[in-house]
Amino acid sequence: EVQLVESGGGLVQPGGSLRLSCAASGFTFSRYAMSWVRQAPGKGLEWVSTVNSRGGNTSYADSVKGRFTIARDNAKNTLYLQTNSLKPEDTAVYYCGAVRFVSPHSWDKIFKYDYWGQGTQVIVSS
């Protein structure tokens, strides 16, 4: 059974940081590009960031570039998202997703993804 389990969300003040994790099981993690997407209250899904299968190539949405860092540990089957300088507009449920056989130009095409987690809530508020 494929599982993606996110953790690390919570309530943080503006300017603060959180480290999100996504533990994967049930599929060959190292063969998939992995992404984070988010959904703010009342809005649609927004692609945030992707790392390729080996971890050497990353991409970020303009809204998070310079503040968020995506990484993966294939030995631990785990994906990470370090979020710094958080803003109230970063408030959302953050999901991790797995995709294969998709070029980097299409990493933001959420409908192409194979697997999704259940999400972890991030609230940025004073």
C-alpha positions as CSV (number, residue, x, y, z in Angstrom):
1,E,0.0,0.0,0.0
2,V,1.3,3.4,-1.0
3,Q,1.6,5.9,1.8
4,L,2.8,9.5,2.0
5,V,2.5,10.9,5.5
6,E,3.2,14.6,6.1
7,S,4.2,16.0,9.4
8,G,5.8,19.1,10.9
9,G,3.0,21.6,10.4
10,G,1.7,23.9,13.1
11,L,1.1,27.5,14.3
12,V,3.9,29.9,13.8
13,Q,4.3,33.7,14.0
14,P,5.1,35.7,10.9
15,G,8.9,35.5,10.2
16,G,9.1,32.1,11.8
17,S,10.2,28.8,10.4
18,L,8.9,25.2,10.1
19,R,10.4,22.0,8.7
20,L,7.8,19.8,7.0
21,S,8.5,16.1,6.4
22,C,6.9,13.5,4.2
23,A,7.5,9.9,4.9
24,A,7.0,7.6,1.9
25,S,6.3,3.9,1.7
26,G,4.9,1.3,-0.6
27,F,6.6,2.4,-3.8
28,T,10.2,3.0,-5.0
29,F,10.7,6.5,-3.6
30,S,14.1,7.0,-5.4
31,R,12.5,6.7,-8.8
32,Y,10.0,9.5,-8.4
33,A,10.3,13.3,-8.4
34,M,8.7,14.6,-5.3
35,S,6.8,17.9,-4.8
36,W,5.0,20.0,-2.3
37,V,1.7,21.7,-3.1
38,R,-0.5,23.7,-0.8
39,Q,-4.1,24.7,-0.5
40,A,-5.0,28.0,1.3
41,P,-8.4,28.4,2.8
42,G,-11.0,28.9,0.1
43,K,-8.5,28.5,-2.7
44,G,-7.3,25.9,-5.2
45,L,-4.2,23.8,-5.1
46,E,-0.9,25.7,-5.6
47,W,2.3,24.0,-6.7
48,V,5.1,25.0,-4.3
49,S,8.3,23.1,-5.1
50,T,9.7,19.9,-6.7
51,V,12.9,18.0,-6.4
52,N,14.0,15.4,-9.0
53,S,14.5,11.7,-8.1
54,R,18.1,12.0,-7.2
55,G,17.8,15.4,-5.4
56,G,20.1,17.3,-7.7
57,N,17.5,19.5,-9.5
58,T,14.9,21.6,-7.7
59,S,12.3,24.1,-8.7
60,Y,10.2,26.7,-6.8
61,A,7.1,28.8,-7.2
62,D,8.0,32.5,-7.3
63,S,5.9,33.0,-4.2
64,V,8.3,30.9,-2.1
65,K,11.6,31.3,-3.9
66,G,14.4,32.3,-1.6
67,R,12.4,31.4,1.5
68,F,11.6,27.7,1.1
69,T,14.1,24.8,0.5
70,I,13.1,21.4,-0.7
71,A,15.3,18.3,-0.1
72,R,15.1,14.6,0.0
73,D,16.8,11.7,1.7
74,N,16.4,8.6,-0.5
75,A,18.0,6.4,2.1
76,K,15.2,7.3,4.5
77,N,12.4,7.6,1.9
78,T,11.7,11.1,3.2
79,L,11.0,14.4,1.6
80,Y,11.5,17.7,3.4
81,L,10.4,21.4,3.0
82,Q,12.3,23.9,5.1
83,T,10.1,27.0,5.3
84,N,11.6,30.3,6.5
85,S,10.5,33.9,6.7
86,L,6.9,32.7,6.8
87,K,4.1,35.1,5.9
88,P,0.4,34.9,6.7
89,E,-0.3,34.1,3.0
90,D,1.7,30.9,3.5
91,T,-1.2,29.6,5.6
92,A,-2.4,26.4,3.9
93,V,-2.6,22.7,4.1
94,Y,0.7,21.4,2.6
95,Y,0.6,18.1,0.7
96,C,3.5,16.0,-0.7
97,G,3.1,14.3,-4.0
98,A,5.0,11.8,-6.2
99,V,5.3,11.9,-10.0
100,R,7.2,9.9,-12.5
101,F,7.9,10.3,-16.2
102,V,7.2,14.0,-16.2
103,S,9.6,16.6,-17.4
104,P,10.6,19.5,-15.1
105,H,8.5,21.8,-17.3
106,S,5.4,19.9,-16.2
107,W,6.2,19.5,-12.5
108,D,3.6,22.1,-11.7
109,K,0.9,20.1,-13.5
110,I,-0.7,18.6,-10.4
111,F,-3.1,16.4,-12.4
112,K,-0.2,14.3,-13.6
113,Y,0.8,13.2,-10.1
114,D,0.6,9.5,-9.1
115,Y,0.4,9.7,-5.3
116,W,-0.6,12.2,-2.7
117,G,-0.5,12.5,1.1
118,Q,-3.2,13.6,3.4
119,G,-1.6,17.0,4.2
120,T,-0.3,18.9,7.2
121,Q,-1.7,22.3,8.3
122,V,0.5,25.4,8.5
123,I,-0.9,28.5,10.1
124,V,1.1,31.7,10.1
125,S,-0.4,34.2,12.5
126,S,0.5,36.5,15.3
